[in-house]
Amino acid sequence: MIETKQLEYLVVCARLGSFSRAAEALYTTQPNVSKVIRTLEQELGFSLFIRQSRGIVLTSRGRRIYEYASKAVEQVEQLVSFARMDKGEELLASWNPSSWMAACFAAFYQEHSQEDVCYHVMTAGIEEILDRCQSGKDDIGFVYVSEEQMPSFQYRLECGKLEFQELKRTKAYLYFGKEHPLAGRKSIEEIPKNQVRLVQCYEDEYTLGRNLMGNTEESPVSDMKISVITNSDYVMNELLQKTDLGNVSGGYLSREKESQGYPGYSLYGEEQPILFGCVTRQGEQPGGWAEHYLSYVKQRLQE
């Protein structure tokens, strides 16, 4: 009978392309990894890997098994996370990469640092956040969506039995670091668009940068070039502070951030608002720590 351990070893070996590197990641020995994979191959009746001098690669059948194994391992991890829920209180949340959300969560944690709570927080693109909320990995997700995207976004929500609560409307802005050579311009009209390079959050169907840049040739951002795509707040902030890259995103969510933020230039005024809000499962009111955190976010939005 195939065991979960065998599937886990298969997934790690395939991703790292080496039995020795897999052994390090799994805190075991290379002979043990080879033995587990060999036993799995015997169970299946065919080879999973081609052994090469520089490592291992999946066979054609191995690639098919890997796809199923990856999903099986993920499901087992989800079951383990459900088991942990009975042992203590948790906050399961995700949001688009955002310096404001990062600061908000840090302040929330500080207020409740003495509480017996385990926090599971992730940054991700909108599609992944929707998947996480739909599957139960998260109880709540926070996203930015342009008003133009709402029809297709609402359809995606309905398909996933999810709902969206709008919390605030902002404008689309182009941001530069304070030392950026274009940061001193008075308005977006004074900025040579073909000289602007951007760092953006990684892309999916609902990414703001992708949507705004793909509108029309007359768009204020049509001549700008995306040079870096990342899901890291840290990378985003470092690049804005220390390089000549800019960023297209929603406006500041509260006045407290505005005084210490990056120079921003409104792209469309009130014409194409950006909606910030939370995603939850349809018919379910966030409870426990998800409810606490949602209330806290709403409070901070008023500051």
Order of alpha helices (4+ residues) and beta strands (2+ residues): alpha-alpha-alpha-beta-beta-alpha-beta-alpha-beta-alpha-beta-alpha-beta-beta-beta-alpha-beta-alpha-beta-alpha-beta-beta-alpha
